[in-house]
Amino acid sequence: MAKRNVGSSSSPRVRKPRKSRKPVSGIDAIVKLAATVNPANVLDVIAATTGNHTTTTRNIGRFTLRRIVDFQNWSLEQNAAWQLDDCQLAFVWSVEYPGAVGRVFGMNALPGVRPTPNAAAIRDAISIVRGVRSDFNRGKHANTVPAVPSESYGSRRFDIRGTEHTNAPVRKTA
């Protein structure tokens, strides 16, 4: 067979390394990082881990390649081993789906959609995690009733007053 001349240059193409503020290698790393998350730092940690994501689809997970509902159900089952609270589960969901646009993913900054997440986004995400857990435990979240109900670990009450993203633009006062 004859060799095809594909390019004019004989040197291989050099790719620039991706910039990453905080490397995340998979779902296990996300869960380990989630254990350090609380309402005071959740927005900054999400921004650091999803700032340069290259996900092209918003409904397929970055690390598990699962659809959103399937991943939510799976993570609620796994939470017996992980023992994450609701804020930490919301973090895991947000990092797994950085391009998703539902209210539970409101802690992700999406240019042109929601550029600056705030305390209301955290409150909404925690509330939705609780609602998804309730539906999951009743078998109403595209699942059958689980043998062992999912529960929240850690804090049930969160003080999220004044929790703001530190990369938010600062307003000048006169």
Sequence and secondary structure as in RCSB ss.txt:
>XXXX:A:sequence
MAKRNVGSSSSPRVRKPRKSRKPVSGIDAIVKLAATVNPANVLDVIAATTGNHTTTTRNIGRFTLRRIVDFQNWS
LEQNAAWQLDDCQLAFVWSVEYPGAVGRVFGMNALPGVRPTPNAAAIRDAISIVRGVRSDFNRGKHANTVPAVPS
ESYGSRRFDIRGTEHTNAPVRKTA
>XXXX:A:secstr
       S SS         SS   SHHHHHHHHTT  TTTHHHHHHHHHTT     SSB TTT  BHHHHHHHH
HHHHHHH   HHHHHHHHHHH TT  SGGGTTS BTTTBSS BHHHHHHHHHHHHHHHHHHHTT SSS   SS  
   S S    TT B TTS      
